[in-house]
Every structure is written in C-alpha cells, then in structure tokens.
Amino acid sequence: MRLTNFLFTFLLQVCVLWKGLIAQDLPQKAIAFQDCPVDLFFVLDTSESVALRVKPFGYLVEQVKIFTKKFIDKLTDRYYRCDRNLVWNAGALHYSDSVELIQGLTRMPSGQKNLKDRVEAVQYIGKGTHTDCAIKRGIEELLIGGSHQKENKYLIVVTDGHPLEGYKEPCGGLEDAVNEAKHLGIKVFSIAISPGHLEPRLSIIATDHTYRRNFTVNSEENVDESIDTMINMIVSRTLSKIF
C-alpha cells in the first residue's frame, strides 16, 4: 500500500511538472506561429525615359530612390489583438533593358539599413524599358523568398509607363506579366514617375484602380500620404484575413 501511494504521488508530481513546462513554452510558440508575414518587392524603373527626361540627368531616379527609402522606413512590426504580429519582408530591383537585383527579400526592420544603402547605391541604366521582364523577375523573387502565403505578396512598381509603342516587349508583354501576378494572387501597386507619365500603361500595371489612384513618387505634397495609404491598404487587407 505504501509503495502504491508513493508511486501515485510521484506520478502526480511528474504530471504537474510536465504541465508547467508546457505552459511556459506555449506563449513563445504561439507568437511565432501567429506571426503574419507580408512580402513587398520594389520594381524600380531607371531607364532612359526616366533618367534623362529632366536636367540634371538622373534627378528623377534620385526621387525614386528617396520614395523607396521612405517606404522602407515605414516597414515596422505591428502588434494586433489575439497575439497577431504583422511582420514585413522587403526586397528590390531596378531595370531598363536589363534587370538588376538590388536585394532579395529580407526581414524588416532589421534589414532596413542594408536595403536602403543598396537602393542609395543604385546607378541608373538609362537604356530601353522592359517593364514586362522586370515585373516577372519581381514575381519570381516573391515566390522564392519570404512567406508561403501568396495572398500576402505585393509588387510596388515605380515607372513612367514608357514607351507606349514602337518596341518589342521581350518577356511576353506588360499585360501578360500583370496577368501572371493576378493569377498567383500577387497584388500590384502602380506608382507614377512624373512629369510625362503614361497613365494608360500605369493603369494596366495596377491590380485595379485602388492600387493606382494618383500615387506619384516625386510629388512632395503627397509622397508620405501615398506611402501611408498603400501600407494601410496592405494592413487592412491582411487583418481581414486574420480575424
């Protein structure tokens, strides 16, 4: 009888201890499991029509870089009810008649400085404009990195939309690239480089009119407002899937 009581007491203590260890471990696992990642990839036009449109040459490219760095600065973790933590991954490329990767998807905000430094170091290519190839490369980067959740992936395409006609699009054309993004559930924001941007082409790039609006990189009056609007759209859309 004494042996039976001893074994019962011992097993009871082991169960209590085990339960306590599990309870201590749960919060960290829950928080890690409930992180909600969002992947953003910047597709930046540094072609001839952008780089050489106004003097000093390269001025509009610098405006694109300033816009992109401001956007990156706002990519900070956001905590919400129910232990949800919205986290950001971001990367970038720039393009003309070729595509140059600036950096693949990297965790924000820890990777902000490095990504901004790489954006700042960009030198414009200044040749033709193959936006279709750039968008498809951006899609590829979103798919090989970041989250497995395709519905939380976004392209930020910054371009003047040129040229409208008179050249061959080597990667299937702009509409084909945009349709590929839509098919995969990737949302595409279209941001103009003014003056002289081609609105019809920018409208084709955007997922729908809400992803185009009047977003412009070089309007000092509304750059911050445009960035905040885009981030709020992403956050609202992500939260609607969480709750």
Buried (B, 14 or more C-beta within 10 A) or exposed (E): EEEEEEEEEEEEEEEEEEEEEEEEEEEEEEEEEEEBBBBBBBBBBBBBBBBBBBEEEBBBBBBBBBBBBBBBBBBEEBEBEEEBBBBBBBBBBBBBBEBBBBBBBBBBBEBBEEBBEBBEEBEBBBBBBBBBBBBBBBBEBBBEBBBEBEEBBBBBBBBBBBBEEEEEBEBEBBEEBBEBBEEEEBBBBBBBBBEBBBEEBBBBBBBEEEBBBEBBBBBEEBBEEBBEBBBEBBBEBBBEEEE
